[in-house]
Amino acid sequence: MEKTKGIIYYSDNRVSEPIFSTVQKILTKIGKEKNIPITSVTLKFTNFGDRRIILEGRERSYPTYITQIYTALENAKEDYVFFCE
């Protein structure tokens, strides 16, 4: 049986345009072409990812960063994941 792949994406939503939307467009394209779902964990609403989790009320910090990664890994259903920040 083939192992499944996924992408976990985590962001504090502070990246400037056009970088923010360009990265999301590229990841979406790769995800669709390769059939790789994206689990997104952000601090504010973002219309991005197949599974979207928002950690509202959290401040940008190292503990929040780790919580975002941990939350994404808990919610990703795939065998292998690619980390994307």
N, C-alpha and C positions, 0 to 999 in steps of 0.2 A: 504494500500500500504506500502510495506517495505521500510524503509529509507536506503539510500545508504551510504557506508563508503569509505573513501579514506585516503591516507597517504600523508602528506606534508613533504618533505625532504629539508633541507637547510644546506648548508655547505660553508665554506670558502676554501675548498680543501687543508687544511694544515694538515690533519690527516695523520699520518705515516702508511705505510704498516706494517703488514698485516691487521691492524684494518680497514682501509678505504675500501678495497675490501671485507673483511669479512662481514662488516655491510651491504654493498650493496647487497651481495649475499643472506644474511638472509632476508632482506626486500623484495628482488625480489621473493624469494621462498614463503614467507608469502603472498605477493600480488597475486601471481599466484594461490596458493592453496585456498585462501579465496575470490578470485575475487575482490581484493581491488586495484584500480589504484593508482599510485604514481605520484604526482606532485613535480618535483625537481626544486629548485632554487639555483643555485650555482654562484660563482664568476668567475669560469673558466669552460671550456667545460668538461662535464662528460657524458659518455655514460650510463646514468642511469635514469630510470623513464619513465613513459608513456607520460607525458607532461614535456618537458625540457625547462627551462628558464635560460638564462645566463645573469647576471648583469655585463657585461664587463666594465672595467674601474673603478669599485668601489673598494675602499680600505676597508680592514677589520676594522670594527668599530661597536659600538653599534647602531648608526643610520642605518648602512647598514644591520645589523642583523634584526632590526625591519622591514626594507624595504623588506628583503627576506621573512619574515613570512607573511607580508601583501600581497606581490605579489603572494605568494603561495596560500593564502586563496582566493584572487580574482580569481585565475585561476582554483582552484579546483571546480569541478562541483557537488561534493557529498554533502549530507546532514550533515554528521558527518565526522570529520577528526582527524587523529592521528598525533601529532607533532613528528617528528623524526629529530634529529640534528646529 
